[in-house]
Amino acid sequence: MVTYSLKQSADGSWSVCRLGSSLFSDLRLGSAIKLAREVARDEHLRSGRSVCVEMPGTDTSIRLAQYARPAAVLEQAA
């Protein structure tokens, strides 16, 4: 599964990251969430891979979106 994550900087702005690299930065939280979901959905539609969006919580990551292959496709692949 491909994971896009949101990370907050010291100045309070947010970044959208993938594999530890920042793709977009200096965003407000709402804009970062919206952009991360859009990028994740686009990657899922183009590649067919499962993709999710997460942000840090107090104890664990909070999943904001998940785009998975339909169950019928998974059953056919097995």
N, C-alpha and C positions, 0 to 999 in steps of 0.2 A: 504494500500500500504506500502510495506517495502521500507525504504529509507536508502541508503548508502550515507554518506557525506564525503567530503574532508575538512580537517582542517589544517591550516598552524600554525606551532609553531613559537616561538619567534626567533629561529635560521634560519628560512626560509625553513625548511624541511616540508613535508606534511604527514598527516596520513589519513588512510581510517577508518571511524568510522561507527558503526551501533548502534542505540539506546544509543548514547552518549559514547560508549566504543570504544576505539581504537583497531582495529583488526590488522593493519599493520602501522608501523611508520618509521620515518627517511627516507622518500622517496623523490625523485625529483618529480616535478609536473607531468611531462609526465608519469613517472612510476606509480604514484599514480592514475592518471586517467585511465590508461590502466588496472591496477589491480582491481580498483573499478568496472569498466565495466565488467571485466571477472567474478568477484565474483557475481555481480548482475545478469548477464546473466545465470550463473550456478544455482543460487538459483531459478530464474524464471523457468528454464527448469526442475529442480527437483521437485519444489513445485506447479508450475502452478500459483503462486500468482503474482500480479503486483509488479514490483520492479523498482526503479529509482535510479539514481546517481545524486547528487547535490553538488555544491561547492559555497562558499560564493561569492557574488558580492558586488558592492558598495551600492546598495539599496535593493537588494533582492537576493535570491539564484538563481543560474544559473543551469538549468537542463542539464546535460551532456548526459544522456541516460535514456531511459524508455523502459521497457519490460512489455507489458500488455497482458492479455489474449485476444485471437482473438474475434472479435465482434460476430461471430457465436456461440461461446461457451457461451458468456454472454447472448445472446438471448435465448439459450436453457435452461439456468439456471433460467430464469425469469418465 
